[in-house]
Amino acid sequence: MGYISRNFFERQIPELYPRLHRSISAFAAGSNVDVDDVLQETFLKAFKKIDQFDGESALYTWLYSIARNITIDEFRKRKRKPDRSNTPADEYGIAADEPESNEYEQKEIDDLRNAVSELPDLLRDIVVMKTLEGLSYDEISEVTGVNTETLKNRMFRAKKELAERLKKNGV
């Protein structure tokens, strides 16, 4: 069983917080869940239970699991499925309109953002974890509890659906 000190954990927060914020923002996009509140609760819970961290997964993966579960609990409390139809592009880690972006590039970014936001939750979550966070299928499996072969199949379906949605929109 692995063990990390609270001191080590505290030193990791500046590196882990932005990644978790981006991931949970994408996960909760379009809902009225306050991502900062979720992350505050995540780090507090993790700090209190750091002795339960077994070291078999990466610290980020463990924290992501906690944050994801807290977010799901918030969805349940609100009994409302997130509406991602008007989600800002930066919540998906896709750059929003920048001065050097031309109108055509911005349209492509918006089309991609909209296509990702329209994916079913299971597929969207895998796309976010795999492409934005760069998690391996094994790490995603740790977070979701879904075996790696199923994740690979879902990623294949997600890519296919994204391609179909983009093609349908003339991209």
N, C-alpha and C positions, 0 to 999 in steps of 0.2 A: 504494500500500500504506500503510495507516494505521499509526501507531505511538503507543503510550502508554508513559509512563515507569513504572518500578516504583514510584516514589513515588506517582504518581497512582493506580495499581492498589491500593496499600496503603491509600490514603485511601478507596477505594470499598468495602472489605471490610465495614465496619460496616453499610452500607446493603444490600449484596448477600447477606451471610451469612444473615440471617433469611428472606429470600425463597427462597433456595436450600434452606435447611433444611426449610422448609414443603413445597416441591415434591418434594424427594427423599424426605422422610418419607412423602408420599402415594404416590410411585412405589414405594417399598420396603416399604410398609405390610404388616404381618403376616409379614414375613420376619425372619430373624435378622441382617440386615445392620445394622451400626452406622452410622447416618447421620452422626454426628459424625466417625467415621473416614473415611468417604467424602468428606466436605467438607474435612477436613484434607488428604487426598491431592489433592483437586481444586485447592485453593488453592496447594498446594505445586507441583503440576504446572504450573498456570497461571503462577505466579510464575517458574518456570524457563523457560517457553516464551512469556513475554509478547511477545517480539520476533516471534513467529509470528502474533500477533493482527493480522488484516488490517484491522480497522476497518469491514469491510463489514456486519457484524452488530453488534448491541448487545453490550456486555461481558457483560451478564447471560446473553444467549443463548449466547454462547461458553462461559461457565462452566457453564451448565446442560447443554450438550452433553457437556462433560468429565465432570461429575458423573454424568450419566445413563449414560455409557459405563462408568465405574468401577463403578457399581451393577450394571449388566448383567454385567460381569466377575465381580463378587462372586456373583451368582446362578449363573453358570456354574461357578464354583469349588465352590459348594455343591451343584450339580446338583439344585437344589430350586427349584421354583416357589413364589413367595410365597403364603402362606395368609392371606388378608385377611378371614377370617370374623369375627375378634374384634379388629378394628382400632379403636383409640379414635377418636372423632369428630374430635378436634382434629388428628389426623394428616392429615385431609382439609381442614383449614381450616374445618371446621364446628364451631361453638362447642359445647363439651361442656356438661353440666348446669351452669347458673349459677343463683344464688339467685333471680333474678327470673323464671327460666323456670318455667312451670307444667308439670305432668305431660304435658299434651297437646302442648305445644311440644316437649318433650324427646322424646316418641315420634316426632314428625315428623322431628326431627333424626336420631334413630337410624335411622328408616326410610330417609331419604335417604342416610345414611352406608352403610348395608347395601346399598342399591341400587347406589351407586357402586362399592363394593368387589366386587360380583358381576359388574361389567362385564368383558368380556375386556380383556386388557392394552392392546391397540391403542386401544380406545375409551376406557378409563379414563384413559390418559395424555393423550389429547386434551382430555378434559373437565377434567382437572387443569390442564393448561397454559393452556387457553383461559379457563376460568371462574375458577380460583383465582389464577392468575398474570397473567391479562389479556393474554397474548401474542397477537399477531396471527397470522393463518394463515401469513403469510410468515415470521414468526419461528419458528413451530412447524415449518414446512417446513425451515428451516435446521437445526433441532435433529434432526429425524427423518429428513430426506432424502426425505420423501414430498411429492409436489406438492400445491399448495393445493386444487385441485379434489377430489382424493381425500380430503384432510383435511376439507373441507366435507361431503362425502358421509358420512364416518365420524362426524362430529359430529352429523349428522342422524340416523344410525343409533343413536348413543349416546343422544340425547335420546328417540328412540322407544323404545329398550329401557328407559331409566330410567322413562319414563311407564308402560310395560307392567308393569314390576316394582312400581312404586308402586301402580298400580291393582290388581294381583293381591293386594297386601298391604292393600288397603282404604284407601289414602291418596288 
